[in-house]
Structures are given as structure tokens and as C-alpha cells.
Amino acid sequence: MKKIVIAASLLVASAAFAGSYDKCVTCHGANGEKAALGKSKVIKDMTKADFVSALKGYQAGTYGGAQKGLMTAQVKDMTEATMNEIADLIVK
């Protein structure tokens, strides 16, 4: 039973991560190489700390320019662990 609970938890966590990463890819590209809508920073050029800080700032409503409203909605339910996992895939 314990193995089933652990497996289910991992499946839910990986599905949440995949959905969050897919949101990033849509505008920023698979490798974070695009300026979203031609206006944002290229996230692959950010440090991991700056990337995670920016996402937390979007969540808090304290970071962002033209894309602030759009990004706030994208990260509102994202955990810090997910932010770090995405950062490990995309940024320096």
C-alpha cells in the first residue's frame, strides 16, 4: 500500500511539473531561447537564482513589466520545487 501511495504522489507531482513546463515552452521555447511575445527576457540567459526569483515575484505581484498579468496567472499555483525543476532544465 505504501508503494502505491508513493507512486501516485510521484505521478501527480510529475504531471504538475509537466504542465508547468509546457506553459513555459509555449511562449519561451523548449530551451527558453525565445523572448515571449517579442517582449520578455530570454530566460535561458538568466541565472537559476534570478529565474526562480522572477517567478516568485510574479506570484507575489512584485515583479514584471508588460507581461506581468499574463505571467502571474501562469505561476500562481507553481511550487518552488517546480520552479527549481524548470530552472534546472532551462537556465544556466
N, CA, C and O atoms as CSV, one atom per row, in Angstrom:
chain,resi,resn,atom,element,x,y,z
A,1,MET,N,N,0.825,-1.195,0.000
A,1,MET,CA,C,0.000,0.000,0.000
A,1,MET,C,C,0.869,1.259,0.000
A,1,MET,O,O,0.577,2.229,-0.699
A,2,LYS,N,N,1.933,1.226,0.790
A,2,LYS,CA,C,2.839,2.368,0.878
A,2,LYS,C,C,3.450,2.691,-0.485
A,2,LYS,O,O,3.588,3.859,-0.847
A,3,LYS,N,N,3.817,1.646,-1.242
A,3,LYS,CA,C,4.396,1.843,-2.575
A,3,LYS,C,C,3.393,2.488,-3.519
A,3,LYS,O,O,3.764,3.319,-4.348
A,4,ILE,N,N,2.142,2.115,-3.401
A,4,ILE,CA,C,1.093,2.686,-4.252
A,4,ILE,C,C,0.925,4.178,-3.954
A,4,ILE,O,O,0.798,4.986,-4.875
A,5,VAL,N,N,0.925,4.536,-2.694
A,5,VAL,CA,C,0.782,5.933,-2.300
A,5,VAL,C,C,1.973,6.750,-2.802
A,5,VAL,O,O,1.793,7.857,-3.311
A,6,ILE,N,N,3.169,6.223,-2.666
A,6,ILE,CA,C,4.374,6.923,-3.140
A,6,ILE,C,C,4.332,7.069,-4.656
A,6,ILE,O,O,4.618,8.145,-5.181
A,7,ALA,N,N,3.986,6.019,-5.351
A,7,ALA,CA,C,3.917,6.065,-6.818
A,7,ALA,C,C,2.868,7.068,-7.285
A,7,ALA,O,O,3.106,7.822,-8.229
A,8,ALA,N,N,1.730,7.081,-6.638
A,8,ALA,CA,C,0.673,8.023,-7.005
A,8,ALA,C,C,1.124,9.464,-6.757
A,8,ALA,O,O,0.851,10.353,-7.563
A,9,SER,N,N,1.807,9.682,-5.656
A,9,SER,CA,C,2.314,11.020,-5.342
A,9,SER,C,C,3.320,11.485,-6.388
A,9,SER,O,O,3.282,12.635,-6.826
A,10,LEU,N,N,4.208,10.599,-6.783
A,10,LEU,CA,C,5.199,10.941,-7.816
A,10,LEU,C,C,4.533,11.225,-9.152
A,10,LEU,O,O,4.951,12.132,-9.873
A,11,LEU,N,N,3.517,10.470,-9.485
A,11,LEU,CA,C,2.795,10.678,-10.731
A,11,LEU,C,C,2.108,12.039,-10.747
A,11,LEU,O,O,2.170,12.754,-11.747
A,12,VAL,N,N,1.463,12.394,-9.663
A,12,VAL,CA,C,0.793,13.697,-9.562
A,12,VAL,C,C,1.821,14.824,-9.647
A,12,VAL,O,O,1.603,15.816,-10.342
A,13,ALA,N,N,2.921,14.673,-8.950
A,13,ALA,CA,C,3.965,15.709,-8.967
A,13,ALA,C,C,4.565,15.856,-10.360
A,13,ALA,O,O,4.803,16.976,-10.812
A,14,SER,N,N,4.812,14.755,-11.041
A,14,SER,CA,C,5.394,14.848,-12.383
A,14,SER,C,C,4.397,15.429,-13.374
A,14,SER,O,O,4.798,16.144,-14.293
A,15,ALA,N,N,3.124,15.147,-13.215
A,15,ALA,CA,C,2.107,15.727,-14.093
A,15,ALA,C,C,2.013,17.233,-13.878
A,15,ALA,O,O,1.866,17.988,-14.840
A,16,ALA,N,N,2.096,17.676,-12.629
A,16,ALA,CA,C,2.057,19.109,-12.330
A,16,ALA,C,C,3.275,19.800,-12.924
A,16,ALA,O,O,3.161,20.890,-13.484
A,17,PHE,N,N,4.437,19.173,-12.805
A,17,PHE,CA,C,5.663,19.739,-13.369
A,17,PHE,C,C,5.556,19.830,-14.887
A,17,PHE,O,O,5.887,20.861,-15.472
A,18,ALA,N,N,5.100,18.763,-15.523
A,18,ALA,CA,C,4.998,18.747,-16.986
A,18,ALA,C,C,4.066,19.848,-17.470
A,18,ALA,O,O,4.367,20.526,-18.452
A,19,GLY,N,N,2.947,20.032,-16.798
A,19,GLY,CA,C,2.009,21.087,-17.179
A,19,GLY,C,C,2.624,22.463,-17.033
A,19,GLY,O,O,2.413,23.329,-17.881
A,20,SER,N,N,3.381,22.675,-15.969
A,20,SER,CA,C,4.039,23.958,-15.748
A,20,SER,C,C,5.114,24.200,-16.801
A,20,SER,O,O,5.227,25.305,-17.330
A,21,TYR,N,N,5.891,23.190,-17.104
A,21,TYR,CA,C,6.950,23.322,-18.109
A,21,TYR,C,C,6.346,23.599,-19.484
A,21,TYR,O,O,6.870,24.413,-20.245
A,22,ASP,N,N,5.244,22.919,-19.798
A,22,ASP,CA,C,4.575,23.134,-21.084
A,22,ASP,C,C,4.122,24.579,-21.234
A,22,ASP,O,O,4.169,25.137,-22.330
A,23,LYS,N,N,3.684,25.185,-20.138
A,23,LYS,CA,C,3.293,26.599,-20.185
A,23,LYS,C,C,4.484,27.459,-20.583
A,23,LYS,O,O,4.333,28.399,-21.363
A,24,CYS,N,N,5.651,27.154,-20.064
A,24,CYS,CA,C,6.861,27.928,-20.380
A,24,CYS,C,C,7.219,27.771,-21.856
A,24,CYS,O,O,7.503,28.753,-22.542
A,25,VAL,N,N,7.202,26.529,-22.336
A,25,VAL,CA,C,7.615,26.208,-23.694
A,25,VAL,C,C,6.742,26.923,-24.718
A,25,VAL,O,O,7.233,27.354,-25.761
A,26,THR,N,N,5.474,27.047,-24.431
A,26,THR,CA,C,4.551,27.670,-25.369
A,26,THR,C,C,5.026,29.046,-25.805
A,26,THR,O,O,4.964,29.372,-26.991
A,27,CYS,N,N,5.491,29.847,-24.882
A,27,CYS,CA,C,5.921,31.218,-25.208
A,27,CYS,C,C,7.435,31.394,-25.283
A,27,CYS,O,O,7.931,32.187,-26.083
A,28,HIS,N,N,8.177,30.650,-24.444
A,28,HIS,CA,C,9.625,30.861,-24.329
A,28,HIS,C,C,10.462,29.867,-25.133
A,28,HIS,O,O,11.678,30.029,-25.232
A,29,GLY,N,N,9.832,28.844,-25.706
A,29,GLY,CA,C,10.572,27.823,-26.452
A,29,GLY,C,C,11.066,26.710,-25.547
A,29,GLY,O,O,11.177,26.895,-24.335
A,30,ALA,N,N,11.361,25.565,-26.123
A,30,ALA,CA,C,11.760,24.381,-25.363
A,30,ALA,C,C,13.018,24.598,-24.542
A,30,ALA,O,O,13.202,23.972,-23.498
A,31,ASN,N,N,13.879,25.481,-25.010
A,31,ASN,CA,C,15.131,25.745,-24.304
A,31,ASN,C,C,15.184,27.141,-23.709
A,31,ASN,O,O,16.255,27.619,-23.338
A,32,GLY,N,N,14.033,27.797,-23.615
A,32,GLY,CA,C,13.992,29.147,-23.056
A,32,GLY,C,C,14.680,30.168,-23.939
A,32,GLY,O,O,15.136,31.207,-23.462
A,33,GLU,N,N,14.754,29.867,-25.248
A,33,GLU,CA,C,15.533,30.691,-26.163
A,33,GLU,C,C,14.764,31.861,-26.779
A,33,GLU,O,O,15.364,32.697,-27.454
A,34,LYS,N,N,13.470,31.935,-26.561
A,34,LYS,CA,C,12.654,32.980,-27.190
A,34,LYS,C,C,12.278,34.080,-26.197
A,34,LYS,O,O,12.090,33.833,-25.005
A,35,ALA,N,N,12.176,35.287,-26.720
A,35,ALA,CA,C,11.590,36.390,-25.957
A,35,ALA,C,C,10.082,36.242,-26.143
A,35,ALA,O,O,9.572,36.457,-27.243
A,36,ALA,N,N,9.371,35.880,-25.089
A,36,ALA,CA,C,7.934,35.624,-25.185
A,36,ALA,C,C,7.213,36.844,-25.749
A,36,ALA,O,O,7.378,37.965,-25.268
A,37,LEU,N,N,6.421,36.598,-26.770
A,37,LEU,CA,C,5.668,37.645,-27.456
A,37,LEU,C,C,6.555,38.796,-27.911
A,37,LEU,O,O,6.088,39.918,-28.111
A,38,GLY,N,N,7.840,38.501,-28.069
A,38,GLY,CA,C,8.797,39.506,-28.509
A,38,GLY,C,C,9.090,40.585,-27.485
A,38,GLY,O,O,9.687,41.607,-27.822
A,39,LYS,N,N,8.677,40.376,-26.224
A,39,LYS,CA,C,8.800,41.418,-25.209
A,39,LYS,C,C,9.573,41.020,-23.960
A,39,LYS,O,O,10.088,41.889,-23.257
A,40,SER,N,N,9.664,39.748,-23.674
A,40,SER,CA,C,10.249,39.318,-22.393
A,40,SER,C,C,11.754,39.118,-22.489
A,40,SER,O,O,12.350,39.216,-23.562
A,41,LYS,N,N,12.347,38.837,-21.345
A,41,LYS,CA,C,13.745,38.419,-21.308
A,41,LYS,C,C,13.839,37.020,-21.900
A,41,LYS,O,O,12.868,36.264,-21.880
A,42,VAL,N,N,14.996,36.683,-22.419
A,42,VAL,CA,C,15.272,35.315,-22.866
A,42,VAL,C,C,15.693,34.562,-21.610
A,42,VAL,O,O,16.763,34.818,-21.059
A,43,ILE,N,N,14.859,33.638,-21.159
A,43,ILE,CA,C,15.086,33.035,-19.844
A,43,ILE,C,C,16.293,32.115,-19.782
A,43,ILE,O,O,16.835,31.895,-18.698
A,44,LYS,N,N,16.732,31.568,-20.914
A,44,LYS,CA,C,17.917,30.700,-20.877
A,44,LYS,C,C,19.168,31.486,-20.501
A,44,LYS,O,O,20.162,30.898,-20.076
A,45,ASP,N,N,19.130,32.800,-20.652
A,45,ASP,CA,C,20.275,33.643,-20.319
A,45,ASP,C,C,20.281,34.091,-18.858
A,45,ASP,O,O,21.229,34.736,-18.411
A,46,MET,N,N,19.239,33.757,-18.120
A,46,MET,CA,C,19.149,34.130,-16.710
A,46,MET,C,C,19.888,33.098,-15.852
A,46,MET,O,O,20.105,31.964,-16.278
A,47,THR,N,N,20.270,33.504,-14.646
A,47,THR,CA,C,20.793,32.523,-13.699
A,47,THR,C,C,19.603,31.802,-13.068
A,47,THR,O,O,18.471,32.283,-13.124
A,48,LYS,N,N,19.871,30.659,-12.478
A,48,LYS,CA,C,18.801,29.912,-11.811
A,48,LYS,C,C,18.179,30.757,-10.700
A,48,LYS,O,O,16.957,30.792,-10.552
A,49,ALA,N,N,19.016,31.430,-9.928
A,49,ALA,CA,C,18.510,32.255,-8.825
A,49,ALA,C,C,17.625,33.385,-9.348
A,49,ALA,O,O,16.573,33.664,-8.773
A,50,ASP,N,N,18.041,34.029,-10.424
A,50,ASP,CA,C,17.241,35.118,-10.995
A,50,ASP,C,C,15.925,34.595,-11.565
A,50,ASP,O,O,14.885,35.238,-11.428
A,51,PHE,N,N,15.973,33.433,-12.201
A,51,PHE,CA,C,14.767,32.828,-12.776
A,51,PHE,C,C,13.743,32.516,-11.684
A,51,PHE,O,O,12.577,32.895,-11.788
A,52,VAL,N,N,14.189,31.825,-10.645
A,52,VAL,CA,C,13.278,31.456,-9.557
A,52,VAL,C,C,12.771,32.718,-8.844
A,52,VAL,O,O,11.596,32.798,-8.488
A,53,SER,N,N,13.640,33.682,-8.640
A,53,SER,CA,C,13.241,34.940,-8.015
A,53,SER,C,C,12.180,35.661,-8.847
A,53,SER,O,O,11.226,36.214,-8.300
A,54,ALA,N,N,12.348,35.653,-10.154
A,54,ALA,CA,C,11.367,36.286,-11.039
A,54,ALA,C,C,10.016,35.589,-10.933
A,54,ALA,O,O,8.981,36.251,-10.852
A,55,LEU,N,N,10.016,34.253,-10.933
A,55,LEU,CA,C,8.751,33.527,-10.825
A,55,LEU,C,C,8.061,33.801,-9.499
A,55,LEU,O,O,6.844,33.978,-9.449
A,56,LYS,N,N,8.844,33.836,-8.424
A,56,LYS,CA,C,8.268,34.163,-7.117
A,56,LYS,C,C,7.718,35.588,-7.118
A,56,LYS,O,O,6.670,35.855,-6.529
A,57,GLY,N,N,8.422,36.494,-7.776
A,57,GLY,CA,C,7.957,37.878,-7.885
A,57,GLY,C,C,6.655,37.981,-8.669
A,57,GLY,O,O,5.761,38.746,-8.308
A,58,TYR,N,N,6.557,37.207,-9.742
A,58,TYR,CA,C,5.296,37.182,-10.486
A,58,TYR,C,C,4.164,36.679,-9.596
A,58,TYR,O,O,3.061,37.226,-9.623
A,59,GLN,N,N,4.433,35.641,-8.809
A,59,GLN,CA,C,3.410,35.116,-7.894
A,59,GLN,C,C,2.955,36.178,-6.902
A,59,GLN,O,O,1.766,36.305,-6.609
A,60,ALA,N,N,3.906,36.928,-6.399
A,60,ALA,CA,C,3.602,37.947,-5.384
A,60,ALA,C,C,3.078,39.245,-5.995
A,60,ALA,O,O,2.569,40.111,-5.284
A,61,GLY,N,N,3.204,39.375,-7.319
A,61,GLY,CA,C,2.775,40.597,-7.977
A,61,GLY,C,C,3.778,41.729,-7.846
A,61,GLY,O,O,3.434,42.894,-8.049
A,62,THR,N,N,5.023,41.391,-7.507
A,62,THR,CA,C,6.050,42.407,-7.275
A,62,THR,C,C,7.088,42.471,-8.385
A,62,THR,O,O,8.048,43.235,-8.284
A,63,TYR,N,N,6.919,41.694,-9.430
A,63,TYR,CA,C,7.920,41.623,-10.498
A,63,TYR,C,C,7.213,41.651,-11.843
A,63,TYR,O,O,6.109,41.125,-11.990
A,64,GLY,N,N,7.849,42.259,-12.801
A,64,GLY,CA,C,7.373,42.167,-14.169
A,64,GLY,C,C,6.960,43.492,-14.763
A,64,GLY,O,O,6.618,44.448,-14.067
A,65,GLY,N,N,7.006,43.506,-16.051
A,65,GLY,CA,C,6.613,44.679,-16.810
A,65,GLY,C,C,5.370,44.367,-17.620
A,65,GLY,O,O,4.304,44.077,-17.078
A,66,ALA,N,N,5.534,44.435,-18.932
A,66,ALA,CA,C,4.400,44.270,-19.847
A,66,ALA,C,C,3.706,42.912,-19.706
A,66,ALA,O,O,2.503,42.813,-19.951
A,67,GLN,N,N,4.432,41.880,-19.320
A,67,GLN,CA,C,3.855,40.533,-19.238
A,67,GLN,C,C,3.395,40.157,-17.833
A,67,GLN,O,O,3.037,39.005,-17.586
A,68,LYS,N,N,3.402,41.098,-16.931
A,68,LYS,CA,C,3.112,40.800,-15.526
A,68,LYS,C,C,1.773,40.070,-15.333
A,68,LYS,O,O,1.719,39.046,-14.652
A,69,GLY,N,N,0.725,40.584,-15.916
A,69,GLY,CA,C,-0.590,39.957,-15.747
A,69,GLY,C,C,-0.641,38.553,-16.315
A,69,GLY,O,O,-1.218,37.652,-15.707
A,70,LEU,N,N,-0.049,38.369,-17.464
A,70,LEU,CA,C,-0.014,37.053,-18.099
A,70,LEU,C,C,0.796,36.068,-17.273
A,70,LEU,O,O,0.366,34.937,-17.049
A,71,MET,N,N,1.963,36.495,-16.821
A,71,MET,CA,C,2.842,35.594,-16.068
A,71,MET,C,C,2.290,35.279,-14.673
A,71,MET,O,O,2.458,34.164,-14.180
A,72,THR,N,N,1.648,36.231,-14.050
A,72,THR,CA,C,1.073,35.979,-12.724
A,72,THR,C,C,0.102,34.804,-12.788
A,72,THR,O,O,0.100,33.946,-11.906
A,73,ALA,N,N,-0.709,34.769,-13.820
A,73,ALA,CA,C,-1.661,33.666,-13.981
A,73,ALA,C,C,-0.950,32.333,-14.238
A,73,ALA,O,O,-1.430,31.286,-13.805
A,74,GLN,N,N,0.175,32.363,-14.931
A,74,GLN,CA,C,0.893,31.131,-15.267
A,74,GLN,C,C,1.565,30.495,-14.053
A,74,GLN,O,O,1.694,29.273,-13.990
A,75,VAL,N,N,1.992,31.304,-13.097
A,75,VAL,CA,C,2.774,30.777,-11.970
A,75,VAL,C,C,2.025,30.762,-10.641
A,75,VAL,O,O,2.589,30.370,-9.620
A,76,LYS,N,N,0.780,31.178,-10.643
A,76,LYS,CA,C,0.060,31.351,-9.373
A,76,LYS,C,C,0.033,30.099,-8.502
A,76,LYS,O,O,0.087,30.211,-7.277
A,77,ASP,N,N,-0.049,28.916,-9.096
A,77,ASP,CA,C,-0.115,27.679,-8.310
A,77,ASP,C,C,1.179,26.877,-8.345
A,77,ASP,O,O,1.215,25.743,-7.867
A,78,MET,N,N,2.232,27.446,-8.900
A,78,MET,CA,C,3.501,26.736,-9.049
A,78,MET,C,C,4.251,26.696,-7.707
A,78,MET,O,O,4.338,27.702,-7.003
A,79,THR,N,N,4.781,25.535,-7.374
A,79,THR,CA,C,5.564,25.412,-6.147
A,79,THR,C,C,7.010,25.826,-6.414
A,79,THR,O,O,7.450,25.870,-7.563
A,80,GLU,N,N,7.729,26.124,-5.363
A,80,GLU,CA,C,9.145,26.466,-5.510
A,80,GLU,C,C,9.925,25.279,-6.064
A,80,GLU,O,O,10.867,25.465,-6.835
A,81,ALA,N,N,9.548,24.073,-5.683
A,81,ALA,CA,C,10.222,22.882,-6.206
A,81,ALA,C,C,10.058,22.794,-7.722
A,81,ALA,O,O,11.012,22.476,-8.432
A,82,THR,N,N,8.861,23.074,-8.218
A,82,THR,CA,C,8.620,23.062,-9.658
A,82,THR,C,C,9.424,24.157,-10.342
A,82,THR,O,O,9.985,23.937,-11.416
A,83,MET,N,N,9.485,25.328,-9.732
A,83,MET,CA,C,10.276,26.429,-10.291
A,83,MET,C,C,11.737,26.000,-10.447
A,83,MET,O,O,12.361,26.266,-11.475
A,84,ASN,N,N,12.269,25.343,-9.434
A,84,ASN,CA,C,13.664,24.887,-9.473
A,84,ASN,C,C,13.866,23.789,-10.516
A,84,ASN,O,O,14.898,23.759,-11.186
A,85,GLU,N,N,12.893,22.889,-10.658
A,85,GLU,CA,C,13.000,21.832,-11.663
A,85,GLU,C,C,13.023,22.427,-13.074
A,85,GLU,O,O,13.813,21.998,-13.916
A,86,ILE,N,N,12.163,23.410,-13.331
A,86,ILE,CA,C,12.142,24.062,-14.627
A,86,ILE,C,C,13.444,24.807,-14.853
A,86,ILE,O,O,14.008,24.762,-15.946
A,87,ALA,N,N,13.919,25.486,-13.830
A,87,ALA,CA,C,15.188,26.213,-13.935
A,87,ALA,C,C,16.331,25.263,-14.283
A,87,ALA,O,O,17.204,25.605,-15.081
A,88,ASP,N,N,16.326,24.074,-13.688
A,88,ASP,CA,C,17.381,23.100,-13.978
A,88,ASP,C,C,17.371,22.665,-15.444
A,88,ASP,O,O,18.413,22.305,-15.991
A,89,LEU,N,N,16.209,22.695,-16.075
A,89,LEU,CA,C,16.093,22.310,-17.476
A,89,LEU,C,C,16.479,23.446,-18.432
A,89,LEU,O,O,17.028,23.197,-19.505
A,90,ILE,N,N,16.192,24.682,-18.042
A,90,ILE,CA,C,16.278,25.780,-18.997
A,90,ILE,C,C,17.450,26.723,-18.793
A,90,ILE,O,O,18.140,27.062,-19.754
A,91,VAL,N,N,17.688,27.153,-17.564
A,91,VAL,CA,C,18.649,28.245,-17.362
A,91,VAL,C,C,20.044,27.741,-17.052
A,91,VAL,O,O,20.263,26.544,-16.861
A,92,LYS,N,N,20.994,28.682,-17.005
A,92,LYS,CA,C,22.407,28.374,-16.743
A,92,LYS,C,C,22.598,27.633,-15.449
A,92,LYS,O,O,23.728,27.302,-15.088
